[in-house]
Structure formats: structure tokens, C-alpha cells
Amino acid sequence: MKDIKMRIKSVQSTMQITKAMELVASSKLRKAKERAENSRPYFNLLFESLCDVAAIAGGDVDSPFIGEREAGKTCYIVIAGDRGLAGGYNSNIFKLAAAQAEGKEACYLPIGKKALEHFRKKGAEIVSDEFSQVEEMDGDASFAAAKLICQEFLKGSFDRVEMVYTNFNSMLSQTANIMTVLPVQAPHDGKEEPSGVKALTLYEPDPSTLFNAVIPDFVTGMVYGGVCESLASELAARRNAMDSASKNAGEMIEDLSLKYNRARQGAITQELTEIVAGAEAQ
């Protein structure tokens, strides 16, 4: 009975922690969700504008950020969480990154404490360890990461940049996703432009200069959008995990309470039996 009682107190203490973590995640989730939803229009508009410049200018755009390079090193921007206790959130990201990098020469730009710890433990090549806190990745930090990526890409340190993040679908659904950042690939819808028709858009000073100037902002938008989506997904995953843990703790307490009552009832029955047997013996 004493052991069961101590076990019940232990589970109750754990349940208080999981409940508190669930409430904290829920309070942060609303703001993170709004932040993710507000970042999507900016990224979508910037992406469409960049593709329009490349499509309208056609072959007039001469930029190192366009066009596939020969198969070489790939840099993976991996956005994970700062803490654990979020179900399979971090493990899903690492599995996707490992599957994509299998058999390739790769380096990594980890964003988040768990991502940095993971790739350090694996002994992987890390581009920078300055972005170890996801919650601190605001616009300025995203621009710094994008500037670093663009500089190393122009130097030829790697030939392709892909971002591994978690897409926030809903409160109950988060999906690990991968997106190509560089080189920029304009979408092809399979439709050909009518012959003899040319765009009347003029770019100053010229399309190539404009395109190269916008690329850092474009990469910044991608990184910031990925961070917003991942942060909202992490909080939603932690909230769901802590909710499940609290429910499991409640079920354990009910089961242990039932066992405790049975043991207590058995002890009382045994004492009564001994008393009756002693009275009969006298």
C-alpha cells in the first residue's frame, strides 16, 4: 500500500508538469500561428515577383542564382526545435534530412538547439552555429542567415541549398517538408507564350541587377517563413504530446487508486478475520 501511494504521488507530480507545459504551449501557440499565417502572403508575393522577373526578362537575366549546377555539395538548412517533449517533431525532421542527404556530399546550417546538437553529435560539417535558438529568429536573424547562405553559394562552397522544415497544417497535423532554396527555379506550367508577344515591363537599371539584389530578400523570406511554420508546428506538437501525457497520467492514477483500494480492503478483511479467529479461540 505504501509503494502504491508513493507511486500515485509521483504520477500526480508528473501530471502537474505536463499540464503546465500544455498550458504554456497553448498560450504561445496562438501567437506563433498568427505569425506563420501573416508570413505566408509576403513569401508568396516575393516568390511570384521573382518568377515574373525571370519569366518576363527571359534570357536577359544573367545571374549565378539561376540554373542548375553540376552535382556537387548540397547545403541543408535544417530547422528543428529548441527543446524536446514534442512527440516525433524533431525526429521526423532529422529522418527527412538524413534520407535526402544519403549518398550525397552535404553540409548543414542548423537552426534550433536540437538541430545543432544532432549534427554535432554526428560529426557533420556545419556552416554556422550562430542560429541555435528558433524563438530568437526574427527578421534580422533570418536576413543574417540568408546573407551567409548567398555569400557561400556565390563562393562555390556548395552548389545547392535546400531547407528542411515542418509545415503547419493544423493544430493536429504537422508535416516535415523540404524545399529548394537555391538555385531559384521558376515554375513551369507547360504553357507556351504566343509567338511575337513580348512583355512591356521595363526594369531599371537592368533585370540581372534587380534579380541579384532581390535574391537575399527572397532567401530571407524563405528562411523566416520556414522558421514561423516550424515554431508553430513545434508548439502544436508539444501541446498534443503533453495533452496525451496528461491523459495517460490520469488513467494511471485511476488504475493505481483502484489497486490501492483493493489492497486496503484486503488488509482490513485480513485484520477482521484475525480478530474473529482470536475471539473464537478464547
Secondary structure in CASP SS format (residue, H / E / C, confidence):
PFRMAT SS
TARGET T0000
AUTHOR 0000-0000-0000
METHOD secondary structure of the structure
MODEL  1
M C 1.00
K H 1.00
D H 1.00
I H 1.00
K H 1.00
M H 1.00
R H 1.00
I H 1.00
K H 1.00
S H 1.00
V H 1.00
Q H 1.00
S H 1.00
T H 1.00
M H 1.00
Q H 1.00
I H 1.00
T H 1.00
K H 1.00
A H 1.00
M H 1.00
E H 1.00
L H 1.00
V H 1.00
A H 1.00
S H 1.00
S H 1.00
K H 1.00
L H 1.00
R H 1.00
K H 1.00
A H 1.00
K H 1.00
E H 1.00
R H 1.00
A H 1.00
E H 1.00
N H 1.00
S H 1.00
R H 1.00
P H 1.00
Y H 1.00
F H 1.00
N H 1.00
L H 1.00
L H 1.00
F H 1.00
E H 1.00
S H 1.00
L H 1.00
C H 1.00
D H 1.00
V H 1.00
A H 1.00
A H 1.00
I H 1.00
A H 1.00
G H 1.00
G H 1.00
D H 1.00
V C 1.00
D C 1.00
S C 1.00
P C 1.00
F C 1.00
I E 1.00
G C 1.00
E C 1.00
R C 1.00
E C 1.00
A C 1.00
G C 1.00
K C 1.00
T E 1.00
C E 1.00
Y E 1.00
I E 1.00
V E 1.00
I E 1.00
A C 1.00
G C 1.00
D C 1.00
R C 1.00
G C 1.00
L C 1.00
A C 1.00
G C 1.00
G C 1.00
Y H 1.00
N H 1.00
S H 1.00
N H 1.00
I H 1.00
F H 1.00
K H 1.00
L H 1.00
A H 1.00
A H 1.00
A H 1.00
Q H 1.00
A H 1.00
E C 1.00
G C 1.00
K C 1.00
E C 1.00
A E 1.00
C E 1.00
Y E 1.00
L E 1.00
P E 1.00
I E 1.00
G C 1.00
K H 1.00
K H 1.00
A H 1.00
L H 1.00
E H 1.00
H H 1.00
F H 1.00
R H 1.00
K H 1.00
K H 1.00
G C 1.00
A C 1.00
E C 1.00
I E 1.00
V C 1.00
S C 1.00
D C 1.00
E C 1.00
F C 1.00
S C 1.00
Q C 1.00
V H 1.00
E H 1.00
E H 1.00
M C 1.00
D C 1.00
G H 1.00
D H 1.00
A H 1.00
S H 1.00
F H 1.00
A H 1.00
A H 1.00
A H 1.00
K H 1.00
L H 1.00
I H 1.00
C H 1.00
Q H 1.00
E H 1.00
F H 1.00
L H 1.00
K H 1.00
G C 1.00
S C 1.00
F C 1.00
D C 1.00
R E 1.00
V E 1.00
E E 1.00
M E 1.00
V E 1.00
Y E 1.00
T E 1.00
N E 1.00
F E 1.00
N C 1.00
S C 1.00
M C 1.00
L C 1.00
S C 1.00
Q E 1.00
T E 1.00
A E 1.00
N E 1.00
I E 1.00
M E 1.00
T E 1.00
V E 1.00
L E 1.00
P C 1.00
V E 1.00
Q C 1.00
A C 1.00
P C 1.00
H C 1.00
D C 1.00
G C 1.00
K C 1.00
E C 1.00
E C 1.00
P C 1.00
S C 1.00
G C 1.00
V C 1.00
K C 1.00
A C 1.00
L C 1.00
T C 1.00
L C 1.00
Y C 1.00
E C 1.00
P C 1.00
D C 1.00
P H 1.00
S H 1.00
T H 1.00
L H 1.00
F H 1.00
N H 1.00
A H 1.00
V H 1.00
I H 1.00
P H 1.00
D H 1.00
F H 1.00
V H 1.00
T H 1.00
G H 1.00
M H 1.00
V H 1.00
Y H 1.00
G H 1.00
G H 1.00
V H 1.00
C H 1.00
E H 1.00
S H 1.00
L H 1.00
A H 1.00
S H 1.00
E H 1.00
L H 1.00
A H 1.00
A H 1.00
R H 1.00
R H 1.00
N H 1.00
A H 1.00
M H 1.00
D H 1.00
S H 1.00
A H 1.00
S H 1.00
K H 1.00
N H 1.00
A H 1.00
G H 1.00
E H 1.00
M H 1.00
I H 1.00
E H 1.00
D H 1.00
L H 1.00
S H 1.00
L H 1.00
K H 1.00
Y H 1.00
N H 1.00
R H 1.00
A H 1.00
R H 1.00
Q H 1.00
G H 1.00
A H 1.00
I H 1.00
T H 1.00
Q H 1.00
E H 1.00
L H 1.00
T H 1.00
E H 1.00
I H 1.00
V H 1.00
A H 1.00
G H 1.00
A H 1.00
E H 1.00
A H 1.00
Q C 1.00
END
